C-alpha cells in the first residue's frame, strides 16, 4: 500500500521495554509543561497516530526513549507506550515552544507534580 505520492508508509513503530536495574543508572527524565507538550506521529496498523509526549528518557547507554500517550488502533483507547528514538515508525508532529526540564524538585519539573502514595 502506498500513499498519494507513491511512497510506502513507514513500518509500525516498535515499542520498547521499560528501563530496569540491568540497564545501569536510572535514566534522566525530561518533561515539558502540560500546556504545550511535544507530539509524535506513531505509525500503528499502517496509519499515523498522533501521540502526546509525556516524558523523554535518556538512559545511561545514551539511548533516547519517549513515553507517549497514544490511541494505537483508532478506537479511542489511549495507551501509555515507550519508544526508542529514532526509528522509522516515529516522526515529529509538534515541537513544544518550551525547553524540557529534568529537575529533581517538583517545582522544577515541566509537568504536574507527582504524588507517591
CNS distance restraints for C-alpha pairs under 8 A (distance, minus, plus):
assign (resid   1 and name CA) (resid   8 and name CA) 6.24 0.50 0.50
assign (resid   1 and name CA) (resid   9 and name CA) 7.62 0.50 0.50
assign (resid   2 and name CA) (resid   6 and name CA) 5.37 0.50 0.50
assign (resid   2 and name CA) (resid   7 and name CA) 5.18 0.50 0.50
assign (resid   2 and name CA) (resid   8 and name CA) 4.23 0.50 0.50
assign (resid   2 and name CA) (resid   9 and name CA) 6.27 0.50 0.50
assign (resid   3 and name CA) (resid   7 and name CA) 5.58 0.50 0.50
assign (resid   3 and name CA) (resid   8 and name CA) 6.10 0.50 0.50
assign (resid   3 and name CA) (resid   9 and name CA) 6.67 0.50 0.50
assign (resid   9 and name CA) (resid  46 and name CA) 6.94 0.50 0.50
assign (resid   9 and name CA) (resid  47 and name CA) 7.85 0.50 0.50
assign (resid  10 and name CA) (resid  43 and name CA) 7.16 0.50 0.50
assign (resid  10 and name CA) (resid  46 and name CA) 7.72 0.50 0.50
assign (resid  10 and name CA) (resid  88 and name CA) 5.88 0.50 0.50
assign (resid  10 and name CA) (resid  89 and name CA) 5.51 0.50 0.50
assign (resid  11 and name CA) (resid  43 and name CA) 6.83 0.50 0.50
assign (resid  11 and name CA) (resid  46 and name CA) 6.99 0.50 0.50
assign (resid  11 and name CA) (resid  88 and name CA) 6.55 0.50 0.50
assign (resid  11 and name CA) (resid  89 and name CA) 5.34 0.50 0.50
assign (resid  12 and name CA) (resid  42 and name CA) 7.46 0.50 0.50
assign (resid  12 and name CA) (resid  43 and name CA) 4.63 0.50 0.50
assign (resid  12 and name CA) (resid  44 and name CA) 4.86 0.50 0.50
assign (resid  12 and name CA) (resid  45 and name CA) 6.60 0.50 0.50
assign (resid  12 and name CA) (resid  46 and name CA) 6.21 0.50 0.50
assign (resid  12 and name CA) (resid  88 and name CA) 7.97 0.50 0.50
assign (resid  12 and name CA) (resid  89 and name CA) 5.04 0.50 0.50
assign (resid  13 and name CA) (resid  42 and name CA) 6.11 0.50 0.50
assign (resid  13 and name CA) (resid  43 and name CA) 5.42 0.50 0.50
assign (resid  13 and name CA) (resid  44 and name CA) 6.47 0.50 0.50
assign (resid  13 and name CA) (resid  83 and name CA) 7.54 0.50 0.50
assign (resid  13 and name CA) (resid  87 and name CA) 7.15 0.50 0.50
assign (resid  13 and name CA) (resid  88 and name CA) 7.04 0.50 0.50
assign (resid  13 and name CA) (resid  89 and name CA) 4.03 0.50 0.50
assign (resid  13 and name CA) (resid  90 and name CA) 6.13 0.50 0.50
assign (resid  14 and name CA) (resid  83 and name CA) 6.66 0.50 0.50
assign (resid  14 and name CA) (resid  89 and name CA) 7.32 0.50 0.50
assign (resid  15 and name CA) (resid  81 and name CA) 6.73 0.50 0.50
assign (resid  15 and name CA) (resid  82 and name CA) 5.74 0.50 0.50
assign (resid  15 and name CA) (resid  83 and name CA) 4.87 0.50 0.50
assign (resid  15 and name CA) (resid  84 and name CA) 7.35 0.50 0.50
assign (resid  16 and name CA) (resid  81 and name CA) 7.96 0.50 0.50
assign (resid  16 and name CA) (resid  82 and name CA) 5.42 0.50 0.50
assign (resid  16 and name CA) (resid  83 and name CA) 5.02 0.50 0.50
assign (resid  16 and name CA) (resid  84 and name CA) 6.14 0.50 0.50
assign (resid  17 and name CA) (resid  82 and name CA) 7.07 0.50 0.50
assign (resid  18 and name CA) (resid  82 and name CA) 7.08 0.50 0.50
assign (resid  19 and name CA) (resid  23 and name CA) 6.43 0.50 0.50
assign (resid  19 and name CA) (resid  26 and name CA) 7.64 0.50 0.50
assign (resid  19 and name CA) (resid  27 and name CA) 7.69 0.50 0.50
assign (resid  19 and name CA) (resid  59 and name CA) 7.99 0.50 0.50
assign (resid  20 and name CA) (resid  24 and name CA) 7.80 0.50 0.50
assign (resid  21 and name CA) (resid  25 and name CA) 7.11 0.50 0.50
assign (resid  21 and name CA) (resid  26 and name CA) 7.47 0.50 0.50
assign (resid  23 and name CA) (resid  59 and name CA) 7.62 0.50 0.50
assign (resid  23 and name CA) (resid  60 and name CA) 7.27 0.50 0.50
assign (resid  23 and name CA) (resid  61 and name CA) 7.79 0.50 0.50
assign (resid  24 and name CA) (resid  59 and name CA) 7.81 0.50 0.50
assign (resid  24 and name CA) (resid  60 and name CA) 5.96 0.50 0.50
assign (resid  24 and name CA) (resid  61 and name CA) 7.83 0.50 0.50
assign (resid  25 and name CA) (resid  59 and name CA) 7.54 0.50 0.50
assign (resid  25 and name CA) (resid  60 and name CA) 5.99 0.50 0.50
assign (resid  26 and name CA) (resid  59 and name CA) 6.98 0.50 0.50
assign (resid  26 and name CA) (resid  60 and name CA) 7.37 0.50 0.50
assign (resid  27 and name CA) (resid  57 and name CA) 5.78 0.50 0.50
assign (resid  27 and name CA) (resid  58 and name CA) 5.26 0.50 0.50
assign (resid  27 and name CA) (resid  59 and name CA) 4.34 0.50 0.50
assign (resid  27 and name CA) (resid  60 and name CA) 6.23 0.50 0.50
assign (resid  28 and name CA) (resid  57 and name CA) 5.61 0.50 0.50
assign (resid  28 and name CA) (resid  58 and name CA) 5.21 0.50 0.50
assign (resid  28 and name CA) (resid  59 and name CA) 6.59 0.50 0.50
assign (resid  28 and name CA) (resid 102 and name CA) 6.96 0.50 0.50
assign (resid  29 and name CA) (resid  55 and name CA) 6.46 0.50 0.50
assign (resid  29 and name CA) (resid  56 and name CA) 5.66 0.50 0.50
assign (resid  29 and name CA) (resid  57 and name CA) 4.57 0.50 0.50
assign (resid  29 and name CA) (resid  58 and name CA) 6.58 0.50 0.50
assign (resid  29 and name CA) (resid 102 and name CA) 5.78 0.50 0.50
assign (resid  30 and name CA) (resid  55 and name CA) 5.54 0.50 0.50
assign (resid  30 and name CA) (resid  56 and name CA) 4.99 0.50 0.50
assign (resid  30 and name CA) (resid  57 and name CA) 6.33 0.50 0.50
assign (resid  30 and name CA) (resid 100 and name CA) 5.66 0.50 0.50
assign (resid  30 and name CA) (resid 101 and name CA) 5.26 0.50 0.50
assign (resid  30 and name CA) (resid 102 and name CA) 4.56 0.50 0.50
assign (resid  30 and name CA) (resid 109 and name CA) 7.82 0.50 0.50
assign (resid  30 and name CA) (resid 110 and name CA) 7.70 0.50 0.50
assign (resid  31 and name CA) (resid  54 and name CA) 6.56 0.50 0.50
assign (resid  31 and name CA) (resid  55 and name CA) 4.82 0.50 0.50
assign (resid  31 and name CA) (resid  56 and name CA) 6.51 0.50 0.50
assign (resid  31 and name CA) (resid 100 and name CA) 5.15 0.50 0.50
assign (resid  31 and name CA) (resid 101 and name CA) 5.58 0.50 0.50
assign (resid  31 and name CA) (resid 102 and name CA) 6.55 0.50 0.50
assign (resid  31 and name CA) (resid 109 and name CA) 6.44 0.50 0.50
assign (resid  31 and name CA) (resid 110 and name CA) 4.88 0.50 0.50
assign (resid  31 and name CA) (resid 111 and name CA) 6.01 0.50 0.50
assign (resid  32 and name CA) (resid  36 and name CA) 7.13 0.50 0.50
assign (resid  32 and name CA) (resid  37 and name CA) 5.50 0.50 0.50
assign (resid  32 and name CA) (resid  38 and name CA) 7.71 0.50 0.50
assign (resid  32 and name CA) (resid  54 and name CA) 7.60 0.50 0.50
assign (resid  32 and name CA) (resid  55 and name CA) 7.41 0.50 0.50
assign (resid  32 and name CA) (resid  96 and name CA) 7.75 0.50 0.50
assign (resid  32 and name CA) (resid  98 and name CA) 6.88 0.50 0.50
assign (resid  32 and name CA) (resid  99 and name CA) 6.87 0.50 0.50
assign (resid  32 and name CA) (resid 100 and name CA) 4.70 0.50 0.50
assign (resid  32 and name CA) (resid 101 and name CA) 6.54 0.50 0.50
assign (resid  32 and name CA) (resid 109 and name CA) 7.58 0.50 0.50
assign (resid  32 and name CA) (resid 110 and name CA) 4.24 0.50 0.50
assign (resid  32 and name CA) (resid 111 and name CA) 5.75 0.50 0.50
assign (resid  33 and name CA) (resid  37 and name CA) 6.16 0.50 0.50
assign (resid  33 and name CA) (resid  98 and name CA) 7.40 0.50 0.50
assign (resid  33 and name CA) (resid 100 and name CA) 7.74 0.50 0.50
assign (resid  33 and name CA) (resid 110 and name CA) 4.40 0.50 0.50
assign (resid  33 and name CA) (resid 111 and name CA) 4.85 0.50 0.50
assign (resid  33 and name CA) (resid 112 and name CA) 7.82 0.50 0.50
assign (resid  34 and name CA) (resid 110 and name CA) 7.27 0.50 0.50
assign (resid  34 and name CA) (resid 111 and name CA) 5.45 0.50 0.50
assign (resid  34 and name CA) (resid 112 and name CA) 7.16 0.50 0.50
assign (resid  36 and name CA) (resid  96 and name CA) 5.57 0.50 0.50
assign (resid  36 and name CA) (resid  97 and name CA) 6.99 0.50 0.50
assign (resid  36 and name CA) (resid  98 and name CA) 7.34 0.50 0.50
assign (resid  37 and name CA) (resid  52 and name CA) 6.69 0.50 0.50
assign (resid  37 and name CA) (resid  53 and name CA) 6.16 0.50 0.50
assign (resid  37 and name CA) (resid  54 and name CA) 7.28 0.50 0.50
assign (resid  37 and name CA) (resid  95 and name CA) 7.60 0.50 0.50
assign (resid  37 and name CA) (resid  96 and name CA) 5.46 0.50 0.50
assign (resid  38 and name CA) (resid  52 and name CA) 6.34 0.50 0.50
assign (resid  38 and name CA) (resid  53 and name CA) 5.50 0.50 0.50
assign (resid  38 and name CA) (resid  93 and name CA) 7.59 0.50 0.50
assign (resid  38 and name CA) (resid  94 and name CA) 5.19 0.50 0.50
assign (resid  38 and name CA) (resid  95 and name CA) 4.78 0.50 0.50
assign (resid  38 and name CA) (resid  96 and name CA) 4.71 0.50 0.50
assign (resid  39 and name CA) (resid  50 and name CA) 6.74 0.50 0.50
assign (resid  39 and name CA) (resid  51 and name CA) 5.40 0.50 0.50
assign (resid  39 and name CA) (resid  52 and name CA) 4.51 0.50 0.50
assign (resid  39 and name CA) (resid  53 and name CA) 5.25 0.50 0.50
assign (resid  39 and name CA) (resid  92 and name CA) 6.48 0.50 0.50
assign (resid  39 and name CA) (resid  93 and name CA) 5.17 0.50 0.50
assign (resid  39 and name CA) (resid  94 and name CA) 4.83 0.50 0.50
assign (resid  39 and name CA) (resid  95 and name CA) 6.74 0.50 0.50
assign (resid  40 and name CA) (resid  50 and name CA) 5.91 0.50 0.50
assign (resid  40 and name CA) (resid  51 and name CA) 5.16 0.50 0.50
assign (resid  40 and name CA) (resid  52 and name CA) 6.60 0.50 0.50
assign (resid  40 and name CA) (resid  53 and name CA) 6.96 0.50 0.50
assign (resid  40 and name CA) (resid  90 and name CA) 6.49 0.50 0.50
assign (resid  40 and name CA) (resid  91 and name CA) 5.54 0.50 0.50
assign (resid  40 and name CA) (resid  92 and name CA) 4.59 0.50 0.50
assign (resid  40 and name CA) (resid  93 and name CA) 4.62 0.50 0.50
assign (resid  40 and name CA) (resid  94 and name CA) 6.67 0.50 0.50
assign (resid  41 and name CA) (resid  48 and name CA) 5.49 0.50 0.50
assign (resid  41 and name CA) (resid  49 and name CA) 5.39 0.50 0.50
assign (resid  41 and name CA) (resid  50 and name CA) 4.75 0.50 0.50
assign (resid  41 and name CA) (resid  51 and name CA) 6.05 0.50 0.50
assign (resid  41 and name CA) (resid  89 and name CA) 7.91 0.50 0.50
assign (resid  41 and name CA) (resid  90 and name CA) 5.59 0.50 0.50
assign (resid  41 and name CA) (resid  91 and name CA) 5.00 0.50 0.50
assign (resid  41 and name CA) (resid  92 and name CA) 6.07 0.50 0.50
assign (resid  41 and name CA) (resid  93 and name CA) 5.51 0.50 0.50
assign (resid  42 and name CA) (resid  48 and name CA) 5.45 0.50 0.50
assign (resid  42 and name CA) (resid  49 and name CA) 5.06 0.50 0.50
assign (resid  42 and name CA) (resid  50 and name CA) 6.26 0.50 0.50
assign (resid  42 and name CA) (resid  51 and name CA) 6.46 0.50 0.50
assign (resid  42 and name CA) (resid  70 and name CA) 7.85 0.50 0.50
assign (resid  42 and name CA) (resid  72 and name CA) 7.91 0.50 0.50
assign (resid  42 and name CA) (resid  89 and name CA) 6.00 0.50 0.50
assign (resid  42 and name CA) (resid  90 and name CA) 4.94 0.50 0.50
assign (resid  42 and name CA) (resid  91 and name CA) 6.85 0.50 0.50
assign (resid  43 and name CA) (resid  47 and name CA) 5.27 0.50 0.50
assign (resid  43 and name CA) (resid  48 and name CA) 4.32 0.50 0.50
assign (resid  43 and name CA) (resid  49 and name CA) 5.96 0.50 0.50
assign (resid  43 and name CA) (resid  89 and name CA) 5.06 0.50 0.50
assign (resid  43 and name CA) (resid  90 and name CA) 6.43 0.50 0.50
assign (resid  44 and name CA) (resid  48 and name CA) 6.31 0.50 0.50
assign (resid  44 and name CA) (resid  49 and name CA) 6.73 0.50 0.50
assign (resid  44 and name CA) (resid  72 and name CA) 5.70 0.50 0.50
assign (resid  44 and name CA) (resid  73 and name CA) 6.87 0.50 0.50
assign (resid  45 and name CA) (resid  72 and name CA) 7.64 0.50 0.50
assign (resid  45 and name CA) (resid  73 and name CA) 6.78 0.50 0.50
assign (resid  49 and name CA) (resid  70 and name CA) 6.93 0.50 0.50
assign (resid  49 and name CA) (resid  71 and name CA) 6.68 0.50 0.50
assign (resid  49 and name CA) (resid  72 and name CA) 6.43 0.50 0.50
assign (resid  49 and name CA) (resid  74 and name CA) 7.81 0.50 0.50
assign (resid  50 and name CA) (resid  70 and name CA) 6.56 0.50 0.50
assign (resid  50 and name CA) (resid  71 and name CA) 7.71 0.50 0.50
assign (resid  50 and name CA) (resid  93 and name CA) 7.16 0.50 0.50
assign (resid  51 and name CA) (resid  68 and name CA) 5.81 0.50 0.50
assign (resid  51 and name CA) (resid  69 and name CA) 5.46 0.50 0.50
assign (resid  51 and name CA) (resid  70 and name CA) 4.52 0.50 0.50
assign (resid  51 and name CA) (resid  71 and name CA) 7.43 0.50 0.50
assign (resid  52 and name CA) (resid  68 and name CA) 5.39 0.50 0.50
assign (resid  52 and name CA) (resid  69 and name CA) 5.29 0.50 0.50
assign (resid  52 and name CA) (resid  70 and name CA) 6.72 0.50 0.50
assign (resid  53 and name CA) (resid  66 and name CA) 6.66 0.50 0.50
assign (resid  53 and name CA) (resid  67 and name CA) 6.01 0.50 0.50
assign (resid  53 and name CA) (resid  68 and name CA) 4.40 0.50 0.50
assign (resid  53 and name CA) (resid  69 and name CA) 6.61 0.50 0.50
assign (resid  54 and name CA) (resid  66 and name CA) 7.55 0.50 0.50
assign (resid  54 and name CA) (resid  67 and name CA) 5.50 0.50 0.50
assign (resid  54 and name CA) (resid  68 and name CA) 5.20 0.50 0.50
assign (resid  54 and name CA) (resid  69 and name CA) 6.89 0.50 0.50
assign (resid  55 and name CA) (resid  66 and name CA) 5.88 0.50 0.50
assign (resid  55 and name CA) (resid  67 and name CA) 5.15 0.50 0.50
assign (resid  55 and name CA) (resid  68 and name CA) 7.08 0.50 0.50
assign (resid  56 and name CA) (resid  64 and name CA) 7.07 0.50 0.50
assign (resid  56 and name CA) (resid  65 and name CA) 5.78 0.50 0.50
assign (resid  56 and name CA) (resid  66 and name CA) 4.59 0.50 0.50
assign (resid  56 and name CA) (resid  67 and name CA) 6.28 0.50 0.50
assign (resid  57 and name CA) (resid  64 and name CA) 5.74 0.50 0.50
assign (resid  57 and name CA) (resid  65 and name CA) 5.03 0.50 0.50
assign (resid  57 and name CA) (resid  66 and name CA) 6.19 0.50 0.50
assign (resid  57 and name CA) (resid  67 and name CA) 7.69 0.50 0.50
assign (resid  58 and name CA) (resid  62 and name CA) 6.02 0.50 0.50
assign (resid  58 and name CA) (resid  63 and name CA) 5.81 0.50 0.50
assign (resid  58 and name CA) (resid  64 and name CA) 4.68 0.50 0.50
assign (resid  58 and name CA) (resid  65 and name CA) 6.44 0.50 0.50
assign (resid  59 and name CA) (resid  63 and name CA) 5.46 0.50 0.50
assign (resid  59 and name CA) (resid  64 and name CA) 6.51 0.50 0.50
assign (resid  59 and name CA) (resid  65 and name CA) 7.94 0.50 0.50
assign (resid  63 and name CA) (resid  84 and name CA) 7.31 0.50 0.50
assign (resid  63 and name CA) (resid  85 and name CA) 7.63 0.50 0.50
assign (resid  64 and name CA) (resid  84 and name CA) 5.86 0.50 0.50
assign (resid  64 and name CA) (resid  85 and name CA) 5.51 0.50 0.50
assign (resid  64 and name CA) (resid  86 and name CA) 7.89 0.50 0.50
assign (resid  65 and name CA) (resid  82 and name CA) 6.55 0.50 0.50
assign (resid  65 and name CA) (resid  83 and name CA) 5.39 0.50 0.50
assign (resid  65 and name CA) (resid  84 and name CA) 4.22 0.50 0.50
assign (resid  65 and name CA) (resid  85 and name CA) 5.50 0.50 0.50
assign (resid  66 and name CA) (resid  82 and name CA) 5.60 0.50 0.50
assign (resid  66 and name CA) (resid  83 and name CA) 5.37 0.50 0.50
assign (resid  66 and name CA) (resid  84 and name CA) 6.41 0.50 0.50
assign (resid  66 and name CA) (resid  85 and name CA) 6.95 0.50 0.50
assign (resid  67 and name CA) (resid  80 and name CA) 6.84 0.50 0.50
assign (resid  67 and name CA) (resid  81 and name CA) 5.63 0.50 0.50
assign (resid  67 and name CA) (resid  82 and name CA) 4.42 0.50 0.50
assign (resid  67 and name CA) (resid  83 and name CA) 6.59 0.50 0.50
assign (resid  68 and name CA) (resid  80 and name CA) 5.60 0.50 0.50
assign (resid  68 and name CA) (resid  81 and name CA) 5.40 0.50 0.50
assign (resid  68 and name CA) (resid  82 and name CA) 6.37 0.50 0.50
assign (resid  69 and name CA) (resid  78 and name CA) 6.10 0.50 0.50
assign (resid  69 and name CA) (resid  79 and name CA) 5.53 0.50 0.50
assign (resid  69 and name CA) (resid  80 and name CA) 4.61 0.50 0.50
assign (resid  69 and name CA) (resid  81 and name CA) 6.45 0.50 0.50
assign (resid  70 and name CA) (resid  78 and name CA) 5.11 0.50 0.50
assign (resid  70 and name CA) (resid  79 and name CA) 5.40 0.50 0.50
assign (resid  70 and name CA) (resid  80 and name CA) 6.52 0.50 0.50
assign (resid  70 and name CA) (resid  81 and name CA) 7.30 0.50 0.50
assign (resid  71 and name CA) (resid  75 and name CA) 6.88 0.50 0.50
assign (resid  71 and name CA) (resid  76 and name CA) 5.76 0.50 0.50
assign (resid  71 and name CA) (resid  77 and name CA) 5.46 0.50 0.50
assign (resid  71 and name CA) (resid  78 and name CA) 4.44 0.50 0.50
assign (resid  71 and name CA) (resid  79 and name CA) 6.18 0.50 0.50
assign (resid  72 and name CA) (resid  77 and name CA) 7.73 0.50 0.50
assign (resid  72 and name CA) (resid  78 and name CA) 7.33 0.50 0.50
assign (resid  72 and name CA) (resid  79 and name CA) 7.38 0.50 0.50
assign (resid  73 and name CA) (resid  77 and name CA) 7.81 0.50 0.50
assign (resid  85 and name CA) (resid  90 and name CA) 7.62 0.50 0.50
assign (resid  86 and name CA) (resid  90 and name CA) 6.99 0.50 0.50
assign (resid 100 and name CA) (resid 110 and name CA) 6.30 0.50 0.50
assign (resid 101 and name CA) (resid 108 and name CA) 6.83 0.50 0.50
assign (resid 101 and name CA) (resid 109 and name CA) 5.54 0.50 0.50
assign (resid 101 and name CA) (resid 110 and name CA) 5.50 0.50 0.50
assign (resid 102 and name CA) (resid 108 and name CA) 7.25 0.50 0.50
assign (resid 102 and name CA) (resid 109 and name CA) 5.90 0.50 0.50
assign (resid 102 and name CA) (resid 110 and name CA) 7.61 0.50 0.50
assign (resid 103 and name CA) (resid 107 and name CA) 7.88 0.50 0.50
assign (resid 103 and name CA) (resid 108 and name CA) 4.78 0.50 0.50
assign (resid 103 and name CA) (resid 109 and name CA) 5.22 0.50 0.50
assign (resid 104 and name CA) (resid 108 and name CA) 6.97 0.50 0.50
assign (resid 104 and name CA) (resid 109 and name CA) 7.28 0.50 0.50
assign (resid 105 and name CA) (resid 109 and name CA) 6.82 0.50 0.50
assign (resid 106 and name CA) (resid 113 and name CA) 5.46 0.50 0.50
assign (resid 106 and name CA) (resid 114 and name CA) 7.23 0.50 0.50
assign (resid 107 and name CA) (resid 113 and name CA) 7.38 0.50 0.50
assign (resid 109 and name CA) (resid 113 and name CA) 7.57 0.50 0.50
